[in-house]
Amino acid sequence: MDLVRSLGADEVVDYTKEDFTRTGRRHDLLVDIAGSRSGRACRRALTRKGTHVLVGGPGGRWLQPAGRMVATLAASLFASQRTVLTDVVRCTANKRNLMTLTELIEDGRVMPVIDRSYPFEEIPAAIAYQEEGHAAGKVVIGARLQ
């Protein structure tokens, strides 16, 4: 929670002690990275015209998290809130995008957080650590951090 506050969050919820979808507070924007709550529960935490950005979610059999994403999107057709699915798979690393990202990082508007770095020969260990679900930032493979 201290890490999230240090990144500039106005409000931090300890998910181990509180369900943000049941607090009664409403938000204009919810960026759902963990996918640990249903789309219906997330809509409860949004204002009437709020936006739910669905980045991904927990893995599972067959098409998860794709199945969850499709179900959330389908249910959103009957709600006043907007649901947006991110397209991180087709994110293009072109010069313009990288320059924009560099500018955002240098200006302090984006604060990348790297939890751990593993060499290529320890990829299984990196994946196992990531799958535990408690990384406080990104897990990087093959990069040397200074």
Salt bridges, closest charged atoms under 4 A:
ASP2 OD1 - ARG5 NH1 3.56
GLU11 OE2 - ARG25 NE 2.80
ASP14 OD2 - LYS17 NZ 3.83
GLU18 OE2 - ARG25 NH2 3.32
ASP19 OD2 - ARG22 NE 3.96
ASP19 OD1 - ARG37 NE 2.95
ASP32 OD2 - HIS52 NE2 3.23
ASP32 OD2 - ARG68 NH2 2.96
ASP87 OD2 - ARG90 NH2 2.63
GLU103 OE2 - ARG109 NH2 3.49
ASP107 OD2 - ARG109 NH2 3.05
ASP115 OD1 - ARG116 NE 3.44
